[in-house]
C-alpha cells in the first residue's frame, strides 16, 4: 500500500488518508502521540528537520509517495523531507519560512498590505524599547506561531516579564512583538494553486483566538457571501497580495484578518490545514474536502473537489466545548437546550483536555447566517455559565 509520512496526528486526516487507500506513518511529539494501532515514531521537536529525517530513515520505510504536516510546526520539515526523499509537493523550504516566522512574513509583504508593526525581540530587549517602538499596548508571541499558545497582550512591565518567562530566553529570533490591533477577526480558509486562489471560504470567530486560549471559547461560523460582498472582495484582494508577494507554493492555507472600522488589516497566514472544526464545517457548507485537497497536493496532484454550485442551503459553525466556570453540564443538557448537527461532550472528571480547554465539540447550522451566529453565541454562554 502507498505510504504517506505525516508529521503530527489528527484523526480526521487519518480517516481521509485511509479513504484514499494510503497508509500513514506518523511522526509525533509530546504531548500527543498516535493511537497504539497506528505505526509511528516519537521525536523531540517537529521543527528539527535533521531529527525527523533521521527518524524516518531509521525506520527504512518503503513505497513512500508523499509527506504532509498536520499543523504549521511541521511545514518546514515536510518541505525538507520531500526534497531529501525526492517526493512531490512543495520542496522550497526557504519560501516556507515566510509562513513560519511572523516577522519575516510581515516584512516581506507589499507596501499596500495594511498590517501590524512587527519585530523580533532579541535577548535583553526592554519593555520601554517596545513601548517606544510599538505603542503602550502590544502583543508578544512565538515568532513561529503555534496558534494562540504563549500569545499575550502586554499592558505593563509585569505582564511583559511574565510573557517572557514562557520562552527559553536563549534565542534572538524566538519571540516577536507586534502593535496591538483592537478589532474582531475574520479568517479565510482556501486552496492556492498555480499562483491563484482556486477556492476559498470566509468565517468569523466568536472571540479572538488569543482570548479563547486564555480561558475563553474557540467558536466560529461560515459567512454568507451574499450578506458581505464588500468584505469578501477586500479579503480576497489581501489573499492575492499576501500569498502572491510571499511566493506561496500550492497549498491549503488559513489566513486571518482584523476587521477594523475603516479598513481590513492583515493578521497572519499559515500554509497548512485550518484548525478546530473548520475543515468539517467547510465541507458541510460547500462540499469542499480540505483534507482531500491537502492529500492531493502532497501527492503532486491537483485538488479535484471544488464543491457545489450556487449559494449554500445551510451555513455551519462549530464550538469547542469546555468545562463550565461553575456547575456541571452533560451532553444531555446541551441536547435539551439546542439542536445540533453533531455533538460530543465528555463530562467525566478525568476527561482529556485538549487545546483551548476542549473536552467536547459541537457543529450547528442554519439557513440564515445571522441566526447561526446567535445560536453559537447562546451555546458559548450556556457552556461557560453551566446552563444558567
C-alpha positions, -999 to +999 in steps of 0.1 A: +000+000+000+014+035-008+027+052+024+025+088+034+047+103+061+025+126+084+041+150+108+017+151+138-015+131+143-051+142+135-079+117+135-100+133+108-070+135+084-062+098+092-096+088+080-092+109+049-059+092+041-074+058+045-103+067+022-077+074-004-061+039+001-030+054+017-011+040+047+001+068+070+033+067+091+031+092+119+060+113+133+047+125+167+060+146+196+048+151+232+022+155+245+001+139+217+010+107+200-008+085+176-032+057+187-015+025+196-027+007+165-011+033+142+025+030+130+045+059+144+077+072+159+085+099+185+107+129+181+115+158+205+108+186+180+089+187+147+109+217+137+142+198+139+143+187+103+175+166+109+159+147+138+128+139+118+147+128+087+169+106+109+138+091+125+123+084+091+155+069+076+160+047+106+126+030+100+136+020+065+102+028+051+093+017+016+068+028-010+067+064+003+046+086-020+042+118-001+048+139+031+024+163+048+021+181+081-009+182+104+000+217+116+023+246+110+051+234+132+059+207+107+056+225+073+093+234+071+103+199+079+078+184+055+093+205+026+128+194+036+118+157+037+102+160+003+134+175-010+156+148+005+134+119-004+126+132-039+089+133-033+062+155-049+047+187-034+065+218-022+102+214-016+111+250-012+119+252+025+133+287+023+099+301+010+082+282+038+100+304+063+079+333+052+049+315+066+066+304+098+084+335+111+058+362+116+084+390+113+098+376+080+062+373+068+051+409+076+084+424+065+082+408+030+047+419+022+038+445-005+037+481+009+000+484+002-009+455+026-020+471+059-005+452+088+006+455+124+042+467+131+062+436+139+097+430+152+118+402+168+125+405+205+162+397+210+176+388+244+177+418+267+151+438+249+135+462+274+098+469+279+104+506+274+121+499+240+090+480+228+066+507+241+086+534+222+085+513+190+050+496+191+029+517+215+016+513+250-002+481+243+015+454+222+014+417+216+042+391+224+041+357+208+063+329+193+079+340+161+068+308+145+032+308+156+019+278+174-017+290+173-026+313+202-004+294+227+020+317+245+005+348+228-001+376+253-014+412+251+010+433+271-002+464+291+025+466+318+061+458+325+050+430+349+029+414+321+059+416+298+081+398+323+055+371+328+052+366+290+090+363+285+091+336+312+071+313+289+101+312+264+136+298+266+152+332+265+182+317+245+174+330+210+172+364+193+146+351+169+123+331+192+098+359+200+081+386+180+063+417+193+035+434+174+015+466+177-019+457+192-050+458+169-082+461+188-107+447+163-127+415+157-111+388+135-123+371+103-104+343+085-102+328+051-096+291+045-087+282+010-067+264-017-039+283-035-026+267-068-005+279-097-003+314-081-041+318-080-069+315-054-086+283-065-112+282-038-119+299-005-145+305+023-147+331+050-156+327+086-158+348+118-145+340+153-169+343+183-139+358+201-102+362+191-082+330+193-058+347+218-088+353+241-101+318+235-067+304+246-069+323+279-100+307+294-123+317+265-141+295+240-130+289+204-160+290+181-166+302+146-190+301+117-191+304+079-201+337+065-227+342+037-210+359+007-244+374-003-245+394+030-209+405+030-200+411-007-176+440+000-159+422+029-153+391+007-139+412-022-115+431+001-104+399+019-097+381-014-076+410-026-055+406+006-052+369-001-037+376-036-014+403-023-001+382+006+003+348-010+015+363-042+041+385-027+054+357-005+056+333-034+033+308-017+035+272-030+005+252-040-012+247-006-042+247+016-040+279+037-055+297+067-053+335+067-065+358+095-076+394+091-086+421+116-119+438+107-113+474+117-140+501+113-123+518+083-103+490+067-091+454+069-057+447+085-038+416+077-030+394+107-011+363+096-012+334+072-002+297+075+001+272+047-015+242+064-049+228+072-071+251+093-076+241+129-106+234+150-135+220+130-131+244+101-125+217+075-157+199+086-179+230+085-165+240+051-173+205+037-208+206+052-214+241+039-198+239+005-189+203-002-152+210-003-130+185+014-098+203+025-083+171+039-086+155+005-071+187-011-042+186+013-035+150+004-037+156-033-012+185-031+012+163-011+009+137-039+016+163-065-019+161-078-044+189-084-073+191-059-105+178-076-133+185-051-143+221-058-177+219-041-213+225-050-225+252-074-246+282-061-251+295-026-252+270+002-286+258+016-273+260+051-243+276+069-224+257+095-203+267+126-186+250+154-179+253+191-150+237+211-169+229+243-151+231+277-159+227+314-182+255+327-169+281+350-194+269+376-218+240+379-218+208+359-231+200+324-237+168+305-242+162+268-279+156+275-281+192+290-267+206+257-291+185+236-321+196+257-313+232+251-301+233+215-304+214+182-271+201+170-259+186+137-231+169+157-221+170+194-197+151+217-192+162+253-172+143+279-184+154+313-164+128+333-139+142+358-110+126+340-120+137+305-088+146+285-084+183+280-072+195+246-062+229+232-085+258+243-097+237+272-115+214+248-134+184+263-160+183+236-171+198+203-203+207+185-214+216+150-246+236+143-262+250+112-289+273+099-301+286+065-297+321+079-262+331+089-273+357+114-294+331+132-264+308+132-243+335+148-269+340+176-271+302+182-233+299+185-232+329+210-260+312+230-242+279+231-210+295+243-228+314+270-247+282+281-214+263+282-195+290+302-222+296+327-232+260+333-266+264+317-278+293+338 
